[in-house]
Amino acid sequence: MSTVMPTANPTDARAPQARDALFTRIEERRDDLVALTQALIQIPTINPPGDAYTDCAELIGRRLAARGFGVEYVRGVGSAGDSDRYPRTNVIARIEAARPGACVHFNGHIDVVPPGQGWTVDPFAGLVRDGRVYGRGACDMKGGIAASIIAVEALLESGLFAAGALEISGTVDEESGGFGGVGHLARLGYFSKPRVDHVIIPEPLNVDRVCVGHRGVWWAEIETKGRVAHGSMPFLGNCAVRHMGAVLHRIEEELIPRLARQRTEMPVVPEGARQSTININAIHGGQREDHDGLPSPMVPDRCRMVIDRRYLIEEDPEAVRGEIVAILEDLRRCRSGFDYELREVLAFLPTMTDANAPVVRAVAAAIETVLARPAQRVVSPGTYDQKHIVRTGLLKDCIAYGPGILDLAHQPDEYVEIDAMVQSAKVMALATLDLLAGGG
C-alpha cells in the first residue's frame, strides 16, 4: 500500500479557498480528462465475450501506479466467461495518507455492451465534437471512470489529502451481472469494512443526481417442449414454438397490464420505471440459423425464451416468480401437450441506501455547491454493482454518482458531455474531502 505525506491540515480542506483551488486544478486538467476518456473508449472492452479487459485494466493501473498508488490485478477465476482467452481482469489501486482515517473507494466497470447498429460515428474512436466525447462506453461508464481518476489526482496534487485512504477500481462484467468483477472482489473482502468505508460508483445517472439504489431483477429462461415430426404433417408432432406463443399471449394479455398498475414509492427514474416491468430478452426455437441454405421441414420440439423481470421494493420476490409459474402451470392444465422447464438465470433484491447515509449527504452537498441547485435522490431502473457491495460486502454506505445521461446508455452514438465530466469530477473531489474529514 502506498502512502503520501500531507501538506495541509484536514480541518482546512473544505474551506472556500482550498475548495476553489481544488476546482481550478480540475478545470486545468480538462484536456487530460478528455484524453483519458478517449483512451478508455479506444480499448473495445466488449461484453460478451469480454474483449481487452486486461489491456484496459493495465491502462488504469499504469496511470495510477505512476501517481504513487499501490496496484493489484485480480482475475475473476471461475466466474462465468473467464478463460485464458478472455480473462476477467480487475484492477484495484490504493493510496494511504500519513494518518489513518476513512477510505473512499471509486468503482467503475470497464466492460461495455456491443455497439450494435445505427452509429453515425466510429464507436471506438473516441471522437470529440461539439463539447462531447462519442463512443461505446463514453456515457456508461468510461467518462465516469475518467472523472473519478481526475478528481482523485487533483486531490493528491492539492495537498489536501491528509488522512485516510483512497481507492479506485476498474472492474469487469457489470453488464452481465458483475460476478467476475465486483461480485468476485466482494467475496474476497475488497468492499468490506475495515478496508473500505464509502463507495461511489460513477454510473451515468445525470450530473445532479445521487442514485441511492435500484429495482430488483429476476431473469429466467422458460423452455417449452414438443415432439418432432415432418413439417408437412405437423399434426403428427407437437410444436414447441406454438406453445411458447401461448406463453407470450398470457404475458401480453394478463401479466403486463397487471404490472403496469403496480407503482412504487422508490424515486425511480425515468417515470416509466416506477412500475413493475417485464422484457422478453430472447427467443430461440426450431432449427439453428448458423448455416447456409434452407432449413429442413421439421416441427420444433424445443423453444427457449429469456425474460427480464424488474420489480419494486414493495413486491415479494417469491410472488414475482410465482406469477410466471402460475401462467405456466395453468397452460399445462388447459393446453394439450404443453410442458415446460423453468430455470432461474439470476436474481437480485431491490436495494436503497438510507437517505441520511454519510455518502449520500456528502455527494448531495457537493452537488449543491458545484451546480448551485439541490441534488435529486433517485433510484436506477436497472441494477448495477451496488448489489454486490451491499449484499456480499455488507457495506451499506454506497451510491452511484457520475456524469452522463442515463437514457444514452447502450444507445447508438452514445456520448458524454465534457462539461458534465468536469462538474462531476469537482463533485467527487469535494465529497471525498468531506468524507475523509468525517463529514457527510
N, C-alpha and C positions, 0 to 999 in steps of 0.2 A: 504494500500500500504506500502510495506516495504522499508526501507532506509538503505544504507550502507554509512559509512564515508570514504572519500577519504584518501589515504595515499601517493598520488603522484600528482604532478601538471599535468593537462591535456596537457599543452604545451610540456611536456617531453614524452608523451605517445607513440609517433611514432618515437622516437629516436632509433637508431640501438641497443643500449644497452638494452633498455626496450623491444624492439621487440624480440631480441634474448632470453631474459629471459622468455618472454611470450611463445615463441616457445618451449623452454626447458620444461616449465610446461606442455604443451600439450603432448610432446613426453613422458614425465614421466608418463602420465596417459593413455598410450596406452592400458594397460591391463584393466583398468577401462572402457575405450571406448568399447573394445571388449565385456566385461561382460555386459555392459548396452545394447548393440546391441542384444546380446543373450537373455537377459531378455525380451526385447520388442518382439523379434521374437517368443519366447515361449508362448506368450499370443496370441491365434489364433483369431485375430480380423477380421474374415471373413465376407465380404460384397458381396452379400447378405448372411445372413439376418441381420447382424450387431452384431455378437457374441462378447462378452467380451470387449465391448467398455469401460465400467465403470472400469473394472479391469486395463486396460492399462492406462486410464486417471489417475487413482489413483496412479499407479506406478510412473508416471511422476510427479504428484502433490506432493506425499510424498517426493520424492528426492529433488525437488526444494524448498519445504517448509523447509526442514532441512538445506538449504543453505541460508535462510533468505528471500525467496520470499513470497509475498502475493499470495495466490492461490484461484482461483474461479473455480467452476464446473458449467457449463451452459448446460442444456439439450435443444436439438432442438425440443421443444414441438410443435407438429402439423406438423412437416416435414414428408415427405414420409418415411414410415418404422418405425417411432418412436412409441414405445409401452412400457408398463411396463416390458414386457419380453425382449424387445430389445431397451432400452433407448438410444437415441442419445446423449451420454455424452461427452462434450468437456471440456478441461482443459485449463485455461489461468493463467499464472504466471507472476508477475511483481515485479521488484525491482527498487528503485529510489536512485540515488546518493544524496549527501547533497545539491548540487547546481542544479538548473533547467537546462534543455537543451533538445536536441532532444531525441526521443525514437526510438530505433531499435528493431524490432519485428521479431523473427524467428517463422515461422508457418510450422508445419508438419502434414500430415494426418496419423492417426493411423490405418485406415482400410486397408485391403489387399484383393485382389481377391482370389477366391477359388484356392486351389493348383492345381487341375486338375491331369491328368495322366502324366506318363513319368519320375517321380522323381527316382533318384538312392540313395537319402538320405531322411531322415525324414524331411518333410518340416517345421516342427515346433520344431525341436530340437536345432537349432542354432549351428550346427556343425562347428567347426573351423578346417580347413585343408588347407595346402599349402598357408598360408597367406590370406585366405579368410574366411568370415563367410557366411554359407549357410542357406537358409530358405526362406519361402514365406514372402515377405516384406523386406528381407535383403537389396535389392537394392532400391525397391520402397515402402516405403522410410524410414524404421526404422533405417538404417545405417545413413541416413542424419539427422534424429531427434537426434540420439545419438551424432553425431559430433557437432551439434549446441549446445547441452547441455554442452558438454565438453568444447567447445570454450568459452561459457559464464561463466562457472565455473572458468576456467583458468583466464579469465579477472578479475573476482571478487577477486581471490586469489592474483593476481599480484599487486593489489593496484592501478591500472591504471584507474579504473572506478571512475571518479571524478565528472562528471556532466551528467545530463540526466537520461534516464531510459532504462531498458532492459526488454523485454517481450519474453516469449516462450509459444507457444500454441500447444496442440495436439488436432486435430480436426477430425471429422468423415465424412464418406460418400463421400469423394472426388472421389472415384472410380465410384460412381453412381450420380455424378453431384454436390456434396458438399452442397446441400440445407440445410441439418440438421447440417452442420458444419460451414465452413467459410461463407456460404451464410446467415445462421441464425445469426451468430455473427456480420456480416457486417451490417445487418439490425438493430442490437442493438447498433451500433456505435463503436464496438471494433476495427474496421480497418479504422478509420477516424481521420483526424486532429480535435482537437489538441492532442488527446490521442497518436497517432502514427504518425511518420514521414517517416520511411523507413521500408520496409518489404522484408525479404529474405526467400524464400521457398526452403528448401533443397531437391528438386526433383533430380532424377538421370540423369543429363544431361552431365555427364563426368566432371572430376575434373578441367579441364582447360577451361570450357565454362561458359559464362554468358548467361542465357536464358532470353531474353527480352520480350517474348510473345508467342502467339500460334495462330494456324489457327482457323477459325470459324468452328462451328459444327451445323448441323441440323439433328436431329433424328426425324423420322416419322414412323408411323405404317400405312400400307396400308392393307385394308381388301377388298377382292373380295367376291362377293355374288353370290349364286347359288340357286338351288332348290333340295331338297332331292328326291330320288327315289330308287328303288331296284337296287342293284349293277349288277344284271343280265340284267337289262333293262336301261342302262344309257341314252339312247335316250329319256327316259321319264323325265329325270332330267336335271340339269344344273350344271356342275361340276365347283365349285369354285377353285379347285386346278388347273385345266386346264387353267382357266382364269389367275391365278397367274403365271402360266408358260408363258403365253403370255407377262405379265408384265416383267418377268425376261428376256425373249428373247429381248425385246426392250431395257432394261437397258444394257444387254450384247453387243448387236449389234450396238446400236446407242449412248447411253449416255457414256459408259465407254471410247470408243475411242475419243469422243469429250472432255471429261475431261482430258484425257492424253495429250492433246495439250495445255491446259491452264497452263501456268507457272507463277511463282511469283518472285518478287524482294525480298520478305521476305527471310532471311537466314535460311530457314527451314532445319532441319536435321532429318533423313538421306535424301540423294539426291532424293530418290523416292517420298518423301513427298513434294517436291517443285511443285507438280502438284495438281490439284483437284482430290479427290478420293471419292469412294463410296464403302461401305461394306454392305453385307447382314448379319445382326446380327442374325436373327432367322426367321424360317418359321414354322407355325403351321397350319395344315389343316386336316380336316376329324375328325375321332373319337379319343378320348383320349387314351393314351397309359398306363395310370396308373392302369392297371388291368391285371389279369392273363387270359389266354385263347385267343381264336381267336376273331377278330373283326366281327361284323355283316356286311352283304353286303349292303352298303349304298353309294349313291352318295353324296359327301360332299357339303354342302350348305354354308360353310364359310371357308376362308383361310386367315390367317394373316401373314404379313411379316414386320419386323422391319428393316429399313435402317438407315445407319450411313453415312451421307454426310459431308465430311470435305472440307472447301472451303477457298479461299485466300482473302487477304485484298483488292485485285483488283476487286473482284466479288461483285455483288449486291445481298444481302440476298433474296430479293423478286424474283430475277431471279433464284436463287438456288431452291427455292420452285417451281417456275414456270416450271422448266424442268420436274419435276415429274408430275405435274398437266397436262402438255401438253401431255405426254405419256398416262396418264390415260384417258383424255378426247378424245384423238384420238381413243383409243381402244373402248371407249363407243360408238363412232360413227360408227366404222367399224366392230366391233366384235359382233356377235349375242348373245344377252343375257348378255352382260358384264355390270356389275355395281360395284361400289366401294364406300368405305369411306376412307378418308384420315385424320389422326389425328396427330398433332404435339406432339412429346414426350418432346423434349427440344430443345432450340436454344440459341447459344451464338455467338456474333460477334467476329471476329478476334481482337486481341489486340497486341500492340507493345509499350513498354516503350521507351521513347526517348533515343537515344544512348548517349546523354550527361547528362542524369539524374544523380543526386548525387550517388545513389546506384549502378548504372551501372559503373560509373567511379571508385568508391571505390573498388568494388569487382574485377574489371578488373586489377586495380593497385596492389591489394593484390595477385592476381593470378600470375602476372608477378614477384613479389617479391619472392613468395614462390616457384614457379616452374621454375623460370628463363626462361620463354618464354611468348610471348604475349598471352593474352586471346582471345578466339574466342567468338564473339557475335552471338548467334543462336536463332532460333525460334523453339518451340516444335511442332511436328506434331499433338499432341493431346492437348486438353485443360487441364488446371489444375486450382487450386483455385485462381490464379491471376484474373480470370474473375470476381469473386465476389468482390475482393478488389478494382479493377478499376471501375467496373460498379455500384456497390452498395455503397461501402465505399468511392468512389470518390477519392481514393488515387492513384496517378499515379506513385509514386516512389517505384515500386515493381518489383522484378525479381525472377527468380528461379536459385539457385546455390546449388549443393551438390555433394557428391560422388556417385559412381555407374555408370554403363554403361547402357545407355538408352535402347539398344537392349535386355538387360536381363530382363527388366520389364515384369512381367506376364508369364515368361517362366518357364519350369521345371528346377530344380537345380539352381534357382536364387541365386546369391551371391553378396557380396560387398567386395572389396579388403580392407584389413586393412590399408595398406599404403595410399590408397586414402582417407579413413576416417580421418587419421591423417593430411594429407595435407589439406583437405578441412576444418578441424577444425582450422588450422592455418590461412587459407584464411578468414574464417568467423570472427575470433577474430581480425585480423588486419584490415579488412574492417570496423568492428564495431568501433574500435578505431578511424579510420579516420572519420567516420560519426558522432560520438559523439563529436569529436573535430571540427566539422564544415567543414570537408573536403569533398572529392568526387568531 
